Amino acid sequence: MKVCLIRPQEAIALNSASCNKPILPLGVAYLAASILRSDFEVQVIDSVGLAPDNYELFFNKKVRLLGLGQNGIIDTIDPAAGMIGVSIMFSHNWPHVRELLRKIKQKYPATPLVIGGEFATAMPEICFEETPIDVLATGEGEETIIELAKAFSSASPELENINGIMFRKNGQVIKTTKRDRILAIDDIPLPAWHLFNIDVYKENQFESGFRIEDAQAIMPMLATRGCPYSCTFCTSPNMWTTKYITRKPELVVDELEYNVKTYGVTNFPFQDLTAIIQKKWIVAFCEEIIKRDLKISWQLPSGTRSEVIDDEVADLLFRSGMKEMGYAPESGSDIIRKDIKKKVNAANLYSSVRSAIKHKLKVQVFFIVGFPKETRKDIWKTIKMVAKMAWMGVQDVGMNHYMPLPGTEQLQKEFEKDWAKNIGDSFYMIPLFGHSLKMEDWRKANKKFSSFELSFYVLFGFAMFYSVSFLRHPGKFFQFVSGLSSKTDTSRVQLAIKTMLRHRKNVVQS
């Protein structure tokens, strides 16, 4: 039997300083590899890779859908496929993926239609209510998809004993037992990148993180799975639980080395939620890269924990090719960090950041304003921390409004309130419009602030960071300005400006 896996179009905001950019679909690549190892056939339809120059305007012409259009995707599906799987990771892709699912089912009514990913795991009821899907897989999918393929390859599929799914039967939606996390993650086959056009992502500058050098090939990686923490605004506890599992360092480096030799890749953004928790592990990992003399650069664009990054670790990170890392204190207020279960000690954070900067690592820090219990006093503590980070020499800052995202503990609390009972597409699209004054509903999570006031704090935070940074480190101003006309990105604001200008240019030309 053949399984068809689909990576839909990617939604990108046109009128926002959003710097989201499509990357190679790591999850789909892992699923494809598992299918191949189980002796099933697989067809991968990576809409972005198949049509990187194609886009459609969506959501009142505020959003650009990048990639092969829905009709093109459907026409590409092999009619012989015995199962069709669609990945839906993020809420801002749901409105157009929803329409794709409807069209697929209309064309292939007898073929089992399966969805999975973080959004599917977070909002299963919505997925069943709004689309004609047959099965929804929650959490990790490598084991689930094989069991589904075996079931649908039989004359009488039995789904009741497959853990971690929801499915339709006799007009009812049935939920099976939650699937346990995969413990032996070293046994999971490596992503099937040979099924994807990696050169397209290189040529079109699609990546996660910054371009360190021109024309570098970029490929996402995973060294760990899960996160032991349970921040209330994060989807990880729902998707991954709080079980944290590491791969063997030498096996991760084996994968790096293989990808360098096979695909000519030189830059690896690690998509781990929390890659650096265990000092022993990260030391062994860096030392293995250094021992093999791999000429690579790698990044940790997600929020890095600060507890184990001291001078020793920071030095090893730099010598192993680490170029960029992000810290996510989220708030400068001890009270708010405690409330959102963000277990970050400010003193440890500053010490860790100093070590990283001392050893020439590019550091980003991420903050959020407008948490449900946040006060103006709390926000000004965040602004103070932003300024201190700039003074210390932090390279870049990310500032955002609080967003109650699907699959988070906080959103479940918000569902108890009237405003959250009738969420629609504008809610799903909020990650693309974090700075927009027109996206009102989700801001009602904290009624102390108006949309204008929250936007002011975000913009003031950016202004404070760059003002202090340029005054304290004048060279960064000239680096920032020169970077606007180069292919190398040094900050999120710089990348956002160029991305926005490029999107607007494309719209005008169209």
C-alpha positions, 0 to 999 in steps of 0.5 A: 500500500502507498501512503500519501503525505502532504505538507500544505501551503504555508501562510505568511502575513503580508502586512505584519513584521512577521519573519516566519519563513517556511523550512523543510518539514521535519515532521513529514520527513520523519513520518516518510522515513518510518513508512519506508522502513515498514515496507510501505510505499510513500508519496510526499507532496511538499507544496512549498518545495514543489512551487516556491514561487507560487502564492495566493492571497488569502484572509481578506488579502492579508495573507500570502499562501506560499506553495502549490495551490490546493487544486495542484496538490489534489491533482498530484495525489496518486489515485492508488494511495491507500491513505492520505495524511496531512500535516497541520502544525500551526493554527494560522494554517488551519483556515486554508488546510480546512478547505484543502481537507474538504476538497481532498475528501470530495475527490477521494471519498473512499480513501482514508484521510488522516491528519496530525501535528500540533494543531490537530493534537490541540483542537481535535474536536474542531478538526472533526466538526469542520472537516470530513477527516476520518482519523486524527493522530495526536502526539508523535506520529511515527508509530501511529502512522505505521499502525494505521497503514497496516490497518487500512491495508487490510480488508476490514480495518480495526482502529479501536486498538490503535492508541493515540487516535480519534476516528469516525465510526457509525456517525460517532467520533471515538477516542482511543487510549493516549499513546505513550511517548517513544522512549527509544528515539535513537531507533527512529529512522532518520528523516527521508530528505531524499524525497524533498527538493533541498536545493529549492529551500537553499535557492529561495532562502527558506530557513529557520533562524538567520542566514549566517553566510550567503548561499548556505544550505540549511536543514532542520535537526532534532537532538531531543524530544519534549520539555520537562517544563510546563509553561502555561502559554506553551503547547509542548505539555499537550503535544509532548507531555513533560517527558524529556528524551535525548538522543545519543550525542554521537548519533546526532553528530553521525546525522550531521556528518551524513547530511553534510556529505550527502546533501552538502548542508552546512547550517543546522537550526535545531528545532528542539524545544529545550536542547540544553538542559544536561551539561554532560550531554551538551559537552559530549555533543560539542566535543564530538563535533570538534573531534570530527572537525565538522565545518558546520554552523548550527543554531538554537533559535528556540528558547534555551535554558540558562542553567548549564551554560557557563564559560566552559559550555559557551566556549565549546558551543562556539568552537563546535560551530554554534552561531546563534542561540535564543533565551526566553525569559518571557517576563522581567517580573518574578511574579509573572514568571512564577504565574506562567510556570516559567522557571527562570532565575534572573541571576542565572540568566544574566550569568549565562548570557554574559558567558555566551556573549563573552565567547562570541555567540549571537544571543537573542532574547524573547519577551511577551507582554500582556499575560492574563495577570500582568500589570503595568508594573510587571511590564515595566520590569520587562522593559527594564530587563530588555534594556539591561540585555541590550547593555550587556551586548545581546544581539537581538530581541523578540517582543510579542503580545501574549497570545492564548494559543491552541493546546496551551494550559492558559487557553483552556482557562480562557475557554471558561470565559464568554469571549473564547466560546466563539473563536473563529478564523481571526483567532487562528491567525493571531500568530501572524498578526501579533502587532496588529491593532485590528485583531481584538478578540484574543486581547480580552485575556487581559482587560487591563490593557487596550490594543493600543497600549499593548502595541505601545509596550511592544514597540517601546520595548524594541525601541528601548533595546535598539537605542541602548544597544546602538549607544552602548555598542555603536558598531551594531548600528552600522552593522544593522544598516549595512545588513539591510542591503545584504543577504546576511541577517543580524536581527529579527527586525532586520529580517522582518523589514526585508521580508515585508518589503519582499512580500510587498514587492511580489504583490505589486508585481503580481 
